[in-house]
Amino acid sequence: MRYILILAMIAPMISGQAYTQTEQKGQSKPTKEMEQITPQGYTTFKVSDNVAMYKVTFKNQYKMNVTGHLFIPKNLDQSKKHSAIIVGHPMGAVKEQSANVYAANMAERGFVTLSLDLSFWGESEGEPRNVVAPDIYSEDFSAAVDFLGTRPFVDKNRIGIIGVCGSGSFVISAAKIDPRMKAIATVSMYDMGAANRNALNHSQTLEQRKKLIAEAAEQRYAEFTGGETKYTGGTVHKLDENTHPIQREFYDFYRTPRGDYTPKGGSPELTTHPTLSSNTKFMNFYPFNDIETISPRPMLFITGDKAHSKEFSEDAYKRAAEPKELVIVPNAGHVDLYDKINLIPFDKLEGFFKTNLK
């Protein structure tokens, strides 16, 4: 079966309907580095009463403010140093969704955790909004290490990282050149480069790829001369009888109370949609090249046995050097592992990080 149409359906993809709207205004610059908050309004799920939650801001190397949520177990002795975990959200998402699911649950298991909005998304800085910039995304994870490694209650030599969906490829890209990330886990990973170049199951031809690239390049003229910004890919806002099952899977999360979240200053019409003119940046993104150089730091790849994205975790596992492990979760699809606590193998993640962040 061919899967060309899938490219238009998935949040990080570049083909499909283009959404047009004038550029959103910039986010207000945060004024506090660390501010305690309550989960209400900042998460799409319940956070344990045993965990304290903070809004934090820090700068990446490009002097852009990156905003995150820091979760700290309330019984943590902050006079001592502890291991910590950084969590990245799916491409087109924000920290308030699946990234916070992982960060909050791992904090309940005793870790200091930090979820973050990638630059150009959510509360983090970057203009225009929803821009694709994989190098800067990877830099944001290193900046998160900078932040955590300078907290008095964090051991800078015991920092791990989790990348969900598209962030799986960004954390691998970051870890290849940042040895401070001591243990790397991915969940429902997308190789954002391969997904855009080839589509799922290598169903996109070179001619189709070139057509997409030409469309994005032409859009640059429009934006350079003051025209409207166009958006592409992402999750549909309505279902009909022709909606593909994979798009329905994303809709069930991003367009329902289960996971719907619009950041302050954002627009519900544009959530999950990257800009058309920037999305071709993924064509030059090869996160799995040299993945073996991450060794001897351990890598854990988690995917569902029914996940349409399983090919990417299997490819990364094949290319990675030891120590490595591939965990395939029974009866789990791609989006199931965003938030379904009964399916997410938190015990496995806890054991992985406790063993490797000693």
C-alpha positions in Angstrom: 0.0 0.0 0.0 1.3 3.5 -0.8 1.4 6.1 1.9 2.1 9.3 -0.1 -0.9 11.0 1.5 0.4 10.4 4.9 2.9 13.1 4.4 0.2 15.7 4.4 -1.5 14.3 7.5 1.2 14.1 10.1 2.1 17.2 12.2 5.7 17.4 11.1 5.1 16.7 7.4 5.3 19.2 4.6 2.8 18.3 1.9 -0.9 18.8 2.0 -3.1 21.8 2.6 -1.3 25.1 3.2 -2.7 27.4 5.9 -2.4 31.1 5.4 -2.4 33.8 8.1 -0.5 36.9 8.8 2.5 36.3 11.1 1.8 36.0 14.8 3.2 38.6 17.1 6.3 37.7 19.2 6.0 36.2 22.6 6.5 38.4 25.6 9.9 38.0 27.1 10.0 36.1 30.4 11.2 38.1 33.4 11.8 35.4 35.9 14.3 32.5 35.7 12.3 30.3 38.0 8.7 30.8 39.2 6.6 28.2 41.0 3.2 27.6 39.3 0.2 25.2 39.7 -0.5 22.6 37.1 -3.9 24.1 36.3 -3.7 25.8 32.9 -0.3 24.4 32.2 -1.0 20.7 31.6 -3.5 18.6 29.8 -3.5 16.0 32.5 -3.3 15.6 36.4 0.0 16.2 38.1 0.7 14.4 41.3 0.4 16.4 44.5 3.9 15.0 45.4 5.5 17.1 42.7 6.2 20.8 42.6 6.1 22.6 39.3 8.0 25.7 38.2 8.1 27.8 35.0 11.7 28.4 34.0 13.5 30.4 31.4 17.1 30.2 30.1 19.0 31.3 27.0 20.4 29.1 24.2 23.6 30.0 22.5 21.7 32.2 20.1 20.6 34.3 23.1 17.0 33.3 22.6 14.8 32.6 25.6 13.8 29.0 26.0 10.9 28.3 28.3 10.3 25.1 30.2 8.5 23.5 33.1 10.7 22.1 35.9 9.3 19.4 38.1 10.8 18.6 41.4 9.7 15.9 43.9 8.5 17.7 47.0 10.4 15.3 49.3 13.7 16.0 47.4 16.6 17.1 49.6 17.7 20.1 47.6 20.9 20.4 49.7 22.2 17.4 47.8 22.8 16.8 44.1 20.4 14.6 42.1 20.1 13.1 38.6 17.9 15.0 36.2 16.1 14.3 32.9 15.2 16.7 30.0 12.0 15.9 28.0 11.3 17.2 24.4 7.8 17.4 22.8 6.7 16.1 19.5 7.2 18.2 16.4 4.5 20.9 16.2 3.5 20.3 19.8 4.3 22.2 23.1 5.5 21.2 26.5 2.1 21.3 28.1 1.1 18.1 26.2 3.1 14.8 26.1 6.4 16.3 27.3 4.8 17.2 30.6 3.2 13.7 30.8 6.7 12.2 30.8 8.3 15.0 32.9 5.7 14.9 35.7 5.6 11.1 35.9 9.4 10.7 36.0 9.5 13.4 38.7 7.0 11.4 40.7 9.6 8.6 40.5 12.3 10.7 42.1 14.0 12.6 39.2 14.3 16.3 38.7 12.8 16.8 35.3 12.6 19.6 32.7 10.2 19.8 29.8 10.8 22.6 27.3 9.3 24.4 24.3 11.5 24.3 21.3 12.5 27.6 19.9 9.8 29.1 17.6 7.1 27.1 19.4 5.0 27.6 22.6 6.4 30.1 25.0 10.0 30.0 23.7 11.3 32.8 21.6 11.8 32.8 17.8 10.3 34.6 14.9 8.4 33.8 12.7 6.4 31.4 14.8 6.3 27.7 13.9 9.6 27.9 12.0 11.5 24.7 11.3 15.1 25.0 12.4 16.5 21.5 13.4 19.9 22.8 14.4 18.4 25.3 16.8 16.0 22.7 18.2 19.0 20.5 19.0 20.8 23.5 20.5 17.8 24.0 22.8 18.5 20.6 24.4 22.1 21.5 25.1 20.9 24.8 26.6 18.6 22.8 28.8 21.7 20.9 30.0 23.4 24.2 30.7 20.5 25.3 32.8 20.1 22.0 34.8 23.8 21.5 35.2 24.1 24.8 37.0 21.3 24.2 39.5 22.7 23.5 43.0 20.4 20.4 43.4 21.4 18.8 40.1 24.5 16.7 39.5 25.8 17.9 36.1 27.3 14.5 35.5 23.9 12.7 35.8 21.7 14.3 33.2 19.6 12.2 30.8 17.2 13.0 28.0 13.9 11.8 26.5 12.7 12.8 23.1 9.1 12.1 22.1 8.2 11.8 18.4 10.1 14.4 16.4 12.2 15.4 19.5 13.6 11.9 19.4 15.6 12.8 16.3 16.5 16.2 17.8 17.9 14.7 21.0 20.0 12.2 19.0 21.3 15.1 17.0 22.2 17.0 20.2 23.7 14.0 22.0 26.1 13.3 19.1 27.9 16.6 19.9 27.1 17.0 23.6 28.6 14.2 25.8 27.0 15.8 28.9 23.8 13.9 27.9 24.7 10.7 29.7 21.7 8.5 28.7 19.3 9.0 25.8 15.8 7.6 25.4 13.3 8.1 22.5 9.6 7.3 22.4 7.5 7.0 19.2 10.4 8.6 17.4 10.2 10.3 14.0 13.4 10.8 12.0 12.2 14.2 10.8 14.8 14.2 8.0 13.8 10.9 6.5 10.1 11.5 7.0 10.3 14.6 5.0 12.6 13.3 2.3 11.0 10.0 1.8 7.6 9.9 3.6 6.6 6.8 5.5 7.8 3.5 4.1 9.8 5.4 1.5 6.6 6.1 -0.4 7.7 9.5 -1.8 9.5 9.8 -5.1 12.4 12.2 -5.8 10.2 14.1 -8.2 7.6 14.6 -5.6 10.2 15.8 -3.1 11.5 18.3 -5.7 8.0 19.6 -6.2 7.6 20.3 -2.5 11.0 22.0 -2.4 10.1 24.2 -5.3 6.8 25.2 -3.7 8.6 26.2 -0.5 11.3 28.1 -2.3 8.7 30.1 -4.3 6.9 30.9 -1.0 10.1 32.6 0.2 9.6 35.3 -2.5 6.1 36.0 -1.2 7.3 36.4 2.4 10.4 38.4 1.5 8.2 40.9 -0.3 5.8 41.2 2.6 3.2 38.6 1.7 1.3 36.3 4.0 3.0 33.4 5.8 1.8 30.0 4.7 1.6 27.0 7.0 1.6 23.3 6.0 1.2 19.8 7.3 -0.1 19.5 10.8 -3.3 17.9 12.1 -6.6 18.5 10.4 -9.2 20.6 12.2 -12.2 18.5 10.9 -12.8 14.9 10.1 -14.8 13.5 7.2 -15.3 10.2 5.5 -12.0 10.6 3.6 -9.8 11.3 6.6 -6.9 8.8 6.8 -6.6 6.6 9.9 -3.2 8.1 10.8 -4.6 11.6 10.6 -7.5 10.5 12.8 -5.0 9.2 15.3 -3.4 12.7 15.6 -6.8 14.4 15.6 -7.9 12.4 18.6 -5.0 13.9 20.5 -4.4 17.4 19.2 -8.0 18.4 18.4 -9.9 17.0 21.4 -9.7 17.8 25.2 -7.4 14.8 25.5 -4.4 16.8 24.3 -5.6 20.1 22.8 -3.6 23.1 24.0 -3.1 26.6 22.5 -0.2 28.5 23.9 -0.7 32.1 25.1 -0.5 34.4 22.1 -1.0 31.5 19.7 -3.9 30.6 17.5 -5.8 27.3 17.5 -5.9 27.4 13.7 -2.1 27.2 13.6 -1.2 24.7 16.3 0.9 21.8 14.9 1.4 23.6 11.5 5.0 24.5 10.5 5.7 27.3 8.1 5.7 26.2 4.5 8.9 28.1 3.5 10.9 26.6 6.4 9.8 23.0 6.5 12.2 22.0 3.8 15.0 22.6 6.3 14.3 19.0 7.3 15.4 17.8 3.9 19.0 18.5 5.1 18.5 16.9 8.5 20.3 13.5 8.9 20.1 12.8 12.7 21.1 9.1 12.4 24.3 9.7 10.6 27.2 8.9 13.1 24.6 7.8 15.7 27.2 5.1 16.7 29.5 7.8 18.0 27.1 8.3 21.0 28.4 5.0 22.4 29.4 4.1 25.1 26.5 6.2 26.4 23.4 4.1 26.5 20.4 4.5 24.2 16.8 3.2 24.7 14.3 3.2 21.8 10.7 2.8 22.7 7.9 2.3 20.1 4.5 0.6 19.8 4.0 -2.6 17.9 1.2 -0.8 16.0 3.0 2.5 15.5 3.1 3.8 12.0 6.5 5.4 13.0 8.1 2.1 14.2 10.4 2.1 11.2 12.4 5.0 12.6 13.1 3.5 16.0 14.1 0.2 14.3 16.4 2.1 11.9 18.1 4.1 14.7 18.5 0.9 16.8 20.1 -0.9 13.9 22.6 1.9 13.3 23.4 2.7 17.0 26.3 1.0 18.8 26.1 -0.8 22.1 24.8 -0.3 24.7 21.4 0.0 23.2 17.9 -1.5 23.6 14.8 -1.5 21.5 11.5 -1.9 23.4 8.3 -2.6 21.4 5.2 -1.9 23.5 2.4 -4.4 22.7 -1.0 -3.0 21.5 0.4 0.5 21.3 0.1 2.9 18.3 2.2 6.0 17.8 0.1 8.5 19.6 -0.9 6.0 22.4 2.6 6.6 23.8 2.0 10.3 24.1 -0.2 10.1 27.1 -1.7 6.7 27.8 -0.2 6.0 31.2 -1.3 2.3 31.2 0.8 1.7 28.0 3.8 3.9 28.5 6.6 1.8 30.0 7.5 4.1 32.9 9.1 1.3 34.9 11.5 0.6 32.0 12.3 4.3 31.7 12.9 4.6 35.5 15.2 1.5 35.5 17.1 2.8 32.5 17.8 6.2 34.0 18.5 4.9 37.5 21.0 2.5 36.1 22.7 4.9 33.8 22.6 8.1 35.8 24.4 6.8 38.9 
